[in-house]
């Protein structure tokens, strides 16, 4: 193979891989309805609550994410959805008093989103540039969800605990959607 042919093929390969990572994230372009329906589902699970203990929301973590690179933001959204999914799968949702079908639909919606986002993250992940930052945000994220579990499912527990978790989940989903919209706006997608 002559050097010119090799250079042309290498250029095409590099161009294709760059376009694939830039265009591959279907979650941003095609999943507006899914993100909206996830919010509708979590809102439909609402139950009366006796305890109204305020929980510490992670505003600072979301504010920090607004200034990060896109691949970092996508990983944050995906990891947050995984944490939310795991919280609901770990506990006994039957004590929440929610309709089982609504809960299942909600969890399937969350699962579908983080699976789709997993493909986005794989295609845009740069291991070398994100190693240090990743561990810092992952620790903060895990710490927040551990706090959430301790102060909803373990402390009050039962129906009140699940309702507190549902409320926090709703707030987190709204923030994650806003972060996804920020990514779309930066890309010029509407």
Buried (B, 14 or more C-beta within 10 A) or exposed (E): EEEEEEEEEEEEEEEEEEEEBEEBBEBBEEBBEBBEBBBEBBEEBEEEBEEEEEBEBBEEBBEBBEEBEBBBBBBBBBBBBBBBBEBBEEBEBEBBEBEEEEBEBBBEBBBBBBEBBBBBBEBBBEEEEBEEBBEEBEEBBEEBBEEBBEBBBEEBEBBBBBBBBBBBBBBBBEBBBEBBBBBBEEBEEE
